[in-house]
Amino acid sequence: MTEKTYREALTDALFLEMRRDENVFVMGEDVVGGTGSPHAEPGFVGGVFGVTGGLHEEFGLDRCIDMPISEAGIAGTAAGAALAGKRPVAEIMFCDFMGLCLDQLMNQAAKFRYMFGGKATCPMVLRTTYGAGMNAASQHSQSLHPLVTAIPGLKVAMPSTPADAKGLLSTAIRDDDPVIFFEHKTLYTISGDVPDGEYLVPFGKARMVSEGDDCTLVATGRMISFCENAAQALADDGITCDIIDPRTTSPLDEDAILDSVEKTGRLVVVDETPPRCSFASDIAALAAGEVFSSLKAPIKQITGPHSPVPFAKELESEFVPSPTKIRDAVAEVVNFK
Amino acid sequence: MQLAREELEQAYKQMKTIREFEEHLHREIMTGSIPGFTHLYAGQEAVAVGVCENLTEADFITSTHRGHGHCIAKGCDVIGMMKELYGKADGLCKGKGGSMHVADMDVGMLGANGIVGGGPPLATGAALAAKLDGKGSVAVSFGGDGSCNQGPVFESMNIAAILNLPSIFVYENNRYSEHTHCDYVIASESIASRVEGFGIHTVKANGFDFFEVHEVMKELITKAREGNGPCAVEFETTRFYGHFEGDPQNYRAKDELKDDRENNDCITIFKDKVTEAGLLSDDDINKLDEEVNSLIEESVDQAKKSPLPNPEDVTTDVYVSY
């Protein structure tokens, strides 16, 4: 184990996987940075969040490819290279920009295997960033995992810790299906123990963050730490919670969630997206449909409002679920009569 | 004409197979026994075959919604294709794809595509894979005049140019983007003049003449294999049927289709050239026609007898593992 940041853990996974398999390569806007500049040597950027920094020194510019600002071209090139036998790891700087390349993900990569009768594989990873918290406003702050989770053929991973960042990215690169890999931009600087050397975290296996008796909290990404924060405050009042991080929203570890709700009888789902057709509503429907008789209180969904993500601090803070809102929701379901 | 007799026979057979495949579908669709949307390629055969006769199984192509011709020309199994179009369990794509999604990875056919302009980004990726592998393979994207107005196609041409990829963009200008004339929807003087703006070597050629297509492509594909970067061709061509089967085609000139059948039929042009030059005789042609007809009959016979898909298979092959 070595203490690493979330960013360092991701870079670690890329180095290990690129060394292990020469078919793995990275591509995206400024993933190297400076390619072709008459004023600089390549490499001064390493991705705008620094995840691909240093790779080109070991693997060269053939496997670390700076791309033009052409999201459809990036996603389509990755999908085509994957169909032709490579394992591209493409970067779309902000998931908001998936709007520019959705056809390549939704109609192409996701559907090759099915449409072609099981003969094709498309082992591409599309890394992207998501989430509010940096006052980046409406086009650089969304959490669009529900959008791609709803598309059969795609897998969706969203690590919440440095260790999971490494383990899930390594698994994503080795996976034979297309994976959309969501990195929360506020988590890049958090630190934690990360296993050294090869480390794989399987898809579809939730992480039990903490265990309790009174309520099940299901959340993703940055919201996990908000749930932990809320749970600590609730513990002072004698209320304990299961906190479940599904790690991947597709495939989803339904059993972990349902087993927990059967035990606690209460469910609060937390996600920083708007509420409609969301991850939260999906999990709520799952529990209501499968373990209704275990429920002692209505299911609560703590999400953003049905609005774009705003710019100003006061507005953005109101948009994002807070530990206080989570705590109040748990208290409400525990006290439901 | 420097082609050997076997090459001429192969080219004719491929073009004729596409034509008969399409003529059968045209007749059969009216009976209602073929489900879904079908877009016929008949009339454009010289392009698909003239391009693909310069390729090997190690090369890649991407195709379009009008894809049957490209699939056959690249070596997809004709019987498997016919079964697929009839929606049968043992079709090339197990009845999951149909007309717009015929594909065969084994022969480098990366799929027909229901999205206009969907193929070029994928072919660009295949060309990148080919460049990284360094074995001289190339990737050809087929597209129509409609696809040249899609943004991702522009992005692909730019990416292919800056990364110096072995990428060949083939534009088949059959005059109509669905039901709208190319002169209206394409702002530049031609597709070719637009593509040149990406710094890509581009040629305009006659797509009615197999020999011209074959010669132009031989030179371009050889250059791409040698690492000289992308290139493009705009072929003038025509489709003998509508945008889709059932299209009344009232946007076409009164005698346009008749004129095309009489004067611009690439198969007649080919036949006239080889028989006049004494390269193949009428008997040779008749023999090849019989082979093609019996292959199409066999494919239809098998397709009709093939089993229907099992409803339980609706969820198979969504993922490799899940």
HADDOCK unambig.tbl for C-alpha pairs under 7 A between the chains (distance, minus, plus):
assign (segid A and resid 70 and name CA) (segid B and resid 155 and name CA) 6.02 0.50 0.50
assign (segid A and resid 72 and name CA) (segid B and resid 152 and name CA) 5.60 0.50 0.50
assign (segid A and resid 73 and name CA) (segid B and resid 121 and name CA) 5.71 0.50 0.50
assign (segid A and resid 73 and name CA) (segid B and resid 152 and name CA) 5.87 0.50 0.50
assign (segid A and resid 73 and name CA) (segid B and resid 155 and name CA) 5.24 0.50 0.50
assign (segid A and resid 73 and name CA) (segid B and resid 156 and name CA) 5.48 0.50 0.50
assign (segid A and resid 76 and name CA) (segid B and resid 121 and name CA) 4.58 0.50 0.50
assign (segid A and resid 76 and name CA) (segid B and resid 122 and name CA) 5.18 0.50 0.50
assign (segid A and resid 76 and name CA) (segid B and resid 125 and name CA) 6.76 0.50 0.50
assign (segid A and resid 77 and name CA) (segid B and resid 121 and name CA) 5.28 0.50 0.50
assign (segid A and resid 77 and name CA) (segid B and resid 122 and name CA) 5.39 0.50 0.50
assign (segid A and resid 77 and name CA) (segid B and resid 124 and name CA) 5.48 0.50 0.50
assign (segid A and resid 77 and name CA) (segid B and resid 125 and name CA) 3.70 0.50 0.50
assign (segid A and resid 78 and name CA) (segid B and resid 125 and name CA) 5.73 0.50 0.50
assign (segid A and resid 79 and name CA) (segid B and resid 122 and name CA) 6.14 0.50 0.50
assign (segid A and resid 79 and name CA) (segid B and resid 125 and name CA) 6.62 0.50 0.50
assign (segid A and resid 80 and name CA) (segid B and resid 121 and name CA) 7.00 0.50 0.50
assign (segid A and resid 80 and name CA) (segid B and resid 122 and name CA) 3.82 0.50 0.50
assign (segid A and resid 80 and name CA) (segid B and resid 123 and name CA) 5.95 0.50 0.50
assign (segid A and resid 80 and name CA) (segid B and resid 124 and name CA) 6.77 0.50 0.50
assign (segid A and resid 80 and name CA) (segid B and resid 125 and name CA) 4.07 0.50 0.50
assign (segid A and resid 80 and name CA) (segid B and resid 126 and name CA) 4.98 0.50 0.50
assign (segid A and resid 81 and name CA) (segid B and resid 125 and name CA) 4.08 0.50 0.50
assign (segid A and resid 81 and name CA) (segid B and resid 126 and name CA) 4.61 0.50 0.50
assign (segid A and resid 81 and name CA) (segid B and resid 128 and name CA) 6.37 0.50 0.50
assign (segid A and resid 81 and name CA) (segid B and resid 129 and name CA) 5.15 0.50 0.50
assign (segid A and resid 84 and name CA) (segid B and resid 126 and name CA) 5.36 0.50 0.50
assign (segid A and resid 84 and name CA) (segid B and resid 129 and name CA) 6.34 0.50 0.50
assign (segid A and resid 86 and name CA) (segid B and resid 129 and name CA) 6.35 0.50 0.50
assign (segid A and resid 113 and name CA) (segid B and resid 317 and name CA) 6.12 0.50 0.50
assign (segid A and resid 113 and name CA) (segid B and resid 318 and name CA) 6.29 0.50 0.50
assign (segid A and resid 113 and name CA) (segid B and resid 319 and name CA) 6.89 0.50 0.50
assign (segid A and resid 114 and name CA) (segid B and resid 96 and name CA) 6.56 0.50 0.50
assign (segid A and resid 114 and name CA) (segid B and resid 317 and name CA) 5.11 0.50 0.50
assign (segid A and resid 114 and name CA) (segid B and resid 318 and name CA) 5.03 0.50 0.50
assign (segid A and resid 115 and name CA) (segid B and resid 93 and name CA) 6.54 0.50 0.50
assign (segid A and resid 115 and name CA) (segid B and resid 96 and name CA) 5.16 0.50 0.50
assign (segid A and resid 115 and name CA) (segid B and resid 97 and name CA) 4.35 0.50 0.50
assign (segid A and resid 115 and name CA) (segid B and resid 101 and name CA) 6.13 0.50 0.50
assign (segid A and resid 116 and name CA) (segid B and resid 93 and name CA) 4.70 0.50 0.50
assign (segid A and resid 116 and name CA) (segid B and resid 96 and name CA) 6.92 0.50 0.50
assign (segid A and resid 116 and name CA) (segid B and resid 97 and name CA) 6.01 0.50 0.50
assign (segid A and resid 116 and name CA) (segid B and resid 101 and name CA) 6.74 0.50 0.50
assign (segid A and resid 116 and name CA) (segid B and resid 102 and name CA) 6.68 0.50 0.50
assign (segid A and resid 116 and name CA) (segid B and resid 103 and name CA) 5.80 0.50 0.50
assign (segid A and resid 117 and name CA) (segid B and resid 93 and name CA) 3.83 0.50 0.50
assign (segid A and resid 117 and name CA) (segid B and resid 94 and name CA) 5.08 0.50 0.50
assign (segid A and resid 117 and name CA) (segid B and resid 96 and name CA) 5.93 0.50 0.50
assign (segid A and resid 117 and name CA) (segid B and resid 317 and name CA) 6.74 0.50 0.50
assign (segid A and resid 118 and name CA) (segid B and resid 317 and name CA) 4.93 0.50 0.50
assign (segid A and resid 119 and name CA) (segid B and resid 105 and name CA) 6.87 0.50 0.50
assign (segid A and resid 120 and name CA) (segid B and resid 105 and name CA) 6.49 0.50 0.50
assign (segid A and resid 152 and name CA) (segid B and resid 318 and name CA) 6.78 0.50 0.50
assign (segid A and resid 153 and name CA) (segid B and resid 318 and name CA) 5.33 0.50 0.50
assign (segid A and resid 153 and name CA) (segid B and resid 319 and name CA) 5.72 0.50 0.50
assign (segid A and resid 176 and name CA) (segid B and resid 320 and name CA) 6.31 0.50 0.50
assign (segid A and resid 177 and name CA) (segid B and resid 319 and name CA) 6.21 0.50 0.50
assign (segid A and resid 177 and name CA) (segid B and resid 320 and name CA) 6.21 0.50 0.50
assign (segid A and resid 251 and name CA) (segid B and resid 322 and name CA) 6.30 0.50 0.50
